[in-house]
Amino acid sequence: MDRNNLYPIFLKARSLNILIVGGGNVAEEKLMFLLKSSPDAHVTIVSPMFREGTKALAEKGCVRLIEDKYKKKYLKGKHIVVATTDVSEVNVKVYKHCRKRSILVNVADNPPYCDFYMGGIVTKGNVKVAISTNGKSPTTAKRLRQFFEDVIPENVDDLVKNLNEYRKTIKGDFEQKVETLNEFTKGLIKKK
């Protein structure tokens, strides 16, 4: 049976150095979604050219644009790399260089050359939901993201903040606190 064996994590992008290789539509899209989710991300983009939209996004965030062809020297100090060029040989070279240095890498639209996938993300205050289709259907992830954006109420962040304050008042050990919060919140999600 086919199943998604990916392990989801939420990264503190402001604590990481991220490199995007390429300056076209895909690079701009990856940067846009990265900054939408993590506006404080530290990003470097290397490409011989940049779209005007990419330049505008760079001005709003902590983004450094380097007009140059990819060279492995640009991997120094990087934690995550996203290769988005339209030259498959360059993307594979980026992948191989990253693997030798234990840097997480994603080659856009090429699952065999990905350590991770960039899924659909819904953010409402402190609540963030990430959706993965195991790299098989980004369109499905997009549609599910749109669905969750519609069904998760805008005021869900108020609930999270209130439950956090309530959590601070609960007495007992960790297990007792979890049991109390589970009992208190079980009415939030009712199965039909």
ABEGO torsion letter per residue (X at the ends): XBBBABBBBBBBAAABBBBBBEABAAAAAAAAAAAAABAABBBBBBBABBBAAAAAAAAABBBBBBBBBBBAAAABGBABBBBABABAAAAAAAAAAAAAAGBBBBBBGBAAABABBBBBBBBBEABBBBBBAGGABAAAAAAAAAAAAAABBAAAAAAAAAAAAAAAABBEBAAAAAAAAAAAAAAABBBX
